[in-house]
């Protein structure tokens, strides 16, 4: 992982395949395991939410362009962003959007609900090449 702008941020290009999910999980775990972070967030939660964002980017956008993972260590937690080339915002991620009601018989449909429930904040924003979907986690107690 290479620093993006300073020693507390990383930006990594990932393949637009399902192989990106375990790679992203490992990268987030490594970033949060660094001994120089005074108060890291819960790594298991960070991995889970990162996996959900990357899986959604792979599933809901067309291939060809890489997905980008950005991890920023904050003084009191972290922020993780997943960038893709599709400008369409994710349905149900905005705090003002109604909570999605997943079908109990379906395997899919719970990722954004998990992100909204387990993160301190989450959202999406347009970028020059598509969009970034993000979440923040507070430091662990």
C-alpha positions as CSV (number, residue, x, y, z in Angstrom):
1,X,0.0,0.0,0.0
2,X,1.4,3.4,-0.9
3,X,0.6,6.6,0.9
4,X,-1.8,8.9,-1.1
5,X,-0.9,12.3,0.4
6,X,0.6,11.7,3.8
7,X,1.6,8.9,6.1
8,X,-2.0,8.3,7.3
9,X,-3.7,7.8,3.9
10,X,-3.5,5.0,1.3
11,X,-4.9,4.8,-2.2
12,X,-4.9,1.4,-4.0
13,X,-6.3,0.3,-7.4
14,X,-8.2,-3.0,-7.2
15,X,-9.3,-5.3,-10.0
16,X,-12.9,-5.1,-11.0
17,X,-13.5,-8.7,-10.0
18,X,-14.7,-10.5,-6.9
19,X,-11.0,-11.1,-6.1
20,X,-10.9,-7.4,-5.0
21,X,-13.0,-8.2,-1.9
22,X,-10.4,-10.3,0.1
23,X,-7.6,-8.0,-1.2
24,X,-9.5,-4.9,0.2
25,X,-10.1,-6.7,3.5
26,X,-6.4,-7.5,3.9
27,X,-5.4,-4.0,2.9
28,X,-7.7,-2.4,5.5
29,X,-6.6,-4.8,8.2
30,X,-2.9,-4.0,7.4
31,X,-3.6,-0.2,7.4
32,X,-5.4,-0.4,10.8
33,X,-2.8,-2.7,12.3
34,X,0.0,-0.1,12.0
35,X,1.5,0.6,15.4
36,X,1.6,4.4,14.9
37,X,-2.2,4.9,15.0
38,X,-3.1,6.2,18.5
39,X,-6.7,4.9,18.6
40,X,-7.6,2.5,15.8
41,X,-11.2,1.6,15.0
42,X,-12.5,-2.0,15.3
43,X,-10.7,-3.8,12.5
44,X,-13.3,-6.5,12.1
45,X,-16.0,-3.9,11.5
46,X,-13.8,-2.0,9.1
47,X,-13.1,-5.1,7.1
48,X,-16.7,-6.1,7.0
49,X,-17.9,-2.7,5.8
50,X,-15.1,-2.4,3.3
51,X,-15.9,-5.8,1.9
52,X,-19.6,-4.7,1.4
53,X,-18.5,-1.5,-0.4
54,X,-16.1,-3.3,-2.7
55,X,-18.6,-6.2,-3.4
56,X,-21.3,-3.6,-4.3
57,X,-18.9,-1.8,-6.6
58,X,-18.0,-5.0,-8.4
59,X,-21.6,-6.2,-8.6
60,X,-23.4,-3.0,-9.6
61,X,-20.9,-1.4,-12.0
62,X,-19.6,-2.7,-15.3
63,X,-16.1,-4.1,-15.5
64,X,-13.2,-2.5,-17.3
65,X,-12.1,0.2,-15.0
66,X,-10.4,-0.6,-11.7
67,X,-12.0,0.1,-8.4
68,X,-10.0,2.3,-6.0
69,X,-9.8,1.8,-2.3
70,X,-8.8,4.8,-0.1
71,X,-8.1,4.4,3.6
72,X,-7.5,7.4,5.7
73,X,-6.5,7.1,9.4
74,X,-8.0,9.9,11.3
75,X,-7.1,11.1,14.8
76,X,-10.2,9.4,16.2
77,X,-10.9,6.6,13.8
78,X,-10.8,6.0,10.1
79,X,-12.6,6.8,6.8
80,X,-12.7,4.2,4.0
81,X,-13.8,5.2,0.4
82,X,-14.4,3.0,-2.6
83,X,-14.3,4.7,-5.9
84,X,-15.8,3.4,-9.1
85,X,-16.5,4.8,-12.6
86,X,-20.4,4.7,-12.4
87,X,-21.9,8.1,-11.3
88,X,-25.2,6.4,-10.2
89,X,-25.5,6.9,-6.4
90,X,-26.2,3.8,-4.3
91,X,-29.8,3.3,-3.4
92,X,-30.5,3.6,0.3
93,X,-27.1,4.8,1.7
94,X,-28.0,8.4,2.4
95,X,-29.0,9.0,6.1
96,X,-32.2,10.6,4.9
97,X,-33.2,7.6,2.7
98,X,-35.6,5.1,4.2
99,X,-33.9,2.0,5.6
100,X,-34.0,-0.8,3.1
101,X,-36.2,-3.8,4.0
102,X,-34.3,-6.9,2.8
103,X,-36.2,-9.9,1.7
104,X,-35.5,-12.5,4.5
105,X,-35.4,-15.2,1.8
106,X,-32.7,-13.5,-0.3
107,X,-29.0,-13.7,0.2
108,X,-28.4,-10.1,-1.0
109,X,-29.7,-6.8,0.1
110,X,-28.2,-6.2,3.5
111,X,-24.8,-4.6,2.7
112,X,-25.9,-0.9,2.8
113,X,-28.1,-1.6,5.8
114,X,-25.0,-2.9,7.6
115,X,-22.9,0.1,6.6
116,X,-25.6,2.5,7.9
117,X,-26.0,0.6,11.1
118,X,-22.3,0.0,12.0
119,X,-20.6,3.1,10.8
120,X,-20.4,6.5,12.5
121,X,-21.3,8.1,9.2
122,X,-21.6,7.1,5.6
123,X,-22.5,8.5,2.2
124,X,-21.5,9.0,-1.4
125,X,-20.2,11.8,-3.5
126,X,-19.6,12.4,-7.2
127,X,-16.0,12.3,-8.4
128,X,-14.4,13.4,-11.7
129,X,-14.6,9.7,-12.8
130,X,-17.8,8.4,-11.2
131,X,-18.5,8.3,-7.5
132,X,-17.0,7.5,-4.1
133,X,-18.9,5.6,-1.5
134,X,-17.6,6.0,2.0
135,X,-18.0,5.3,5.7
136,X,-16.2,6.4,8.9
137,X,-15.6,4.4,12.1
138,X,-14.7,5.9,15.5
139,X,-11.8,4.8,17.4
140,X,-12.2,1.7,19.6
141,X,-12.7,2.3,23.3
